[in-house]
Amino acid sequence: MGPQVTRALAALAFVAAFAPGVLAQPAAPPGAAACSGCHGRASVAVAPIIGRDAKELASAMREFRSGQRAATVMDRIAKGFSDDETQAIATWLAAQH
């Protein structure tokens, strides 16, 4: 094994030892990454949604989609996702910390 491979393996072992959550996190479902643009951890204008209950998030998206919940943009955004996509996004957001 050459020195480059040894260094690469050592770096990978270091990352695995000190950041196990990063390596274990599943990829975000389509559409989920866009949520953090407005609903990020540091947002003061819009409620942060990372780590919130998945049922609550999915329910809110359904209410936005149907017009039951007042919105400025979320009603239009929610209409772009099916129930399955909404549930996948809500589940993923709930699992983030």
N, C-alpha and C positions, 0 to 999 in steps of 0.2 A: 504494500500500500504506500503510495507516494505522500509527500508532505502536504500537498494540496487537499487530498482526500482526508487525511488525518485532521487537518485544520477544520475542514467542513464538518466532519463528524463531531469534533469537539464543540464547535459553535452550535450545532443542532442539539447536542446533549445539554449544553448550557441553557438554551432556550427552553427545552423540554423540562428541565429541572426547575426553572424559575418562573415559567409562564404556562403551566399546564392547562389553564382555562382557555388560553388563546388557541392552543392547538386543538382542543376538544370542541370548540364552538362550531356548530353547523353553519353553513353559508346562509345568508339571508335569502328568503324567498323573493321572487321578483316583486318589485314595488316597495319592499320594506325599507330599503336603504334611503329612499327619498323622504321618509317620514322624519328623519332626524334633521332635515333642513329647517323645519319649523318647530319640531317638538324635541329638540336636543336637550341635553342635561342642563345647559346654562340658559335656556330660554326663559324669559320673564314675561313675554307677551302672550305666549301660547303654552298651555300646560304640557310639561314633560310626560311622555308616555312610556319610556323605557322602564321595564320591570313592573308595570301595572298589570292587573288581573286580565287574563286573556278573554274571559267571558265578557267583562266590562268593555274592553276595547272592541270586540266583535259586535257587541250590541250597539255601541255608539256608532260604528260604521254603518250598520243596518239602518239605524235611525236617521243618519245623515243622508243615506241613499234614498230612503223613502220620503224624506222631507219632514219627518216627525221631529227632528232636532234642527233648530235654527243654526245657520252657518253662513259664513261669508264665502269660503271656498271649499270646505270639506264636503258639502253636498255634491259638488261637481267631481271632486276627486274620488269619493266613495262610489260613484256610479261607474267608475272605470274598473271595478273589481267584482268578481263573482263571490258568492258566499264561501266557496272553498278557498279562494285566494285570500279573502278577508280573514278567514279563520287561520290560515297558515301565517299570515303577517302578524295577527294578534298573538298567536302562540309563540312565535319567534321573539316579538318585542317583550312579551312577558318573561321570557327566559333570560333576557339580557340584564346585566347588572352594572 
